Amino acid sequence: MRNLLIAGAVLAGLYYFTRFRALSALQFVARNVSLSPGGLVLQIGVQNPSSADITINSLFGSVLINGNAIGDISAMLNKVIKGNSETVVPLTIAPNLFGSVALLIQNVQAGGQVPREITFNGSANVDNNVIPLKLSFQ
């Protein structure tokens, strides 16, 4: 009985160690920004360089353009990222009125020459672990 408990503890430890290594190796990469009829679309690449499959349960956060909060993301994904692969996750943001007006005023005041700095600040729930994210899109 004692040997069975020890073997179970070793297997559980190995499982959690493998999951920890997979989560710490996971990378989020800003890929692309585009406009669609539904709003602004951010494409985030999720790279899994480990051999273990990982599930992204959700992504949530705020999108800023030139420092103005233009919208929020709350996406329930339940997307499996296979080991040693990358998956691109498209996220559509419906802009909020105040952030859009502030961005328009900033553009008018600068004569339309304002650089576009798009930032996503948020978190990802990966295998029931929260990972903070800050991505800059060019």
N, C-alpha and C positions, 0 to 999 in steps of 0.2 A: 504494500500500500504506500509506504514511504517513497519507494523508488518511482511509483506512478505519479505521485505529487511532485517530485523533483523534475521528472520528465515533462510534466504539464507546465510547470513554472518556466523551464528552459524554453519550451516551444512558444509559450506566451511572450516571454522576453524577446525571443528571436523575431516573432511577428511584429511586436511593437517597435523594435529597433529598426526593422526593415521599413515600416511605415514612416517612422521619424526621418530616416534617411531620404525616402522618396519625397516627403513634404518639404524638407529643407532644400532639396535640389530643384524643386518646381520653380519655373521662371515665367513671369508674365511680361509680354513685350508689346508695346504700342505698334500696331501694324499700319492702319489706314484710317482716314476720316473721309466721309462722303455725305452728301445730302440726298435724302429720299423724300417722297411725298409725306411720309410719316414723321420726319424730323431729321436730326443729325444722327449719323450712324458711325459708331466707333468700332473698329475691329481690333480685338485684343488676341494676340497669339499666346497660347498656353503651351509651354514646352515642358515635357516630362522626360528628362534624361535618365531616369531610373528604369529598372526592369519591371517595377510594380505598376499595375493599373491604379489610377487615382480618379475619384469622382468629385467634380466641382458641383456643389449643391446650389450655390447662389453667388451672385455678385451684387453689391450695393454700394452706393456712394454718390458723389456730386461731380458734375462736369463744370469746369470753369473755362471761359475764353477771356484772355487778357485780364485775368483776376476777377472777372464778373461771373457769379454763379448763374448759369443759364438753365440748368435742369438737374434732375436726380435720376439715378438708375436704381431699380430694384428688380432684379431678374432671377427667377427661380429656374435653374438650368438642369440639374441632375444629369450632367454630361460626363461621360467616362472618357478620360484621357489615357489612352493605351500607353504602355511602357515604351520608352525610346521613340516618342513621336511628338508631333505638335498639332494642335487643333486651334483653328481660328474661331473665336466667339464674337459674332456681331451683336452689338447692343444699340438699340434705337432710343434716342433721348428726345422727348417732346419738350421743347424749350418753355421756360416759364416767362411770363410777361415782363417782370421787373428786370431780370437779367438781360433779356433781349433789348429792352429800351435803353438800359445803361450802356450796352455794347454799341447800339446805334448812335447814341449821343457821343460816345468816345470816338467813333469813326468820323462823325461829322466835325467834331472839334479838331481832329487831327488831319482834316482834309482827305480822308479816306486812305491814309497811308499808315494805318496802325498794323503792326505785325500781329499775326494770329498765333497766339500761344494757347493751345488747348491742353488742359490738364484734367486727369481723372483722379480724384482722391476718394478712396473707399476701402472696402474689404472684400475678401472672397472667403466663402465657407467651403473648405476643401476637406472631405472626409471628416466632417464635424469639427474641424479646427479652423479658427479664424486667422486669416493671413492679411495683414495690412498692405494696401497697394497705393502707389503714387506713380502714375504713368504720364509722360509728356508726349504729345503728338505733334509732329511737324507738318 
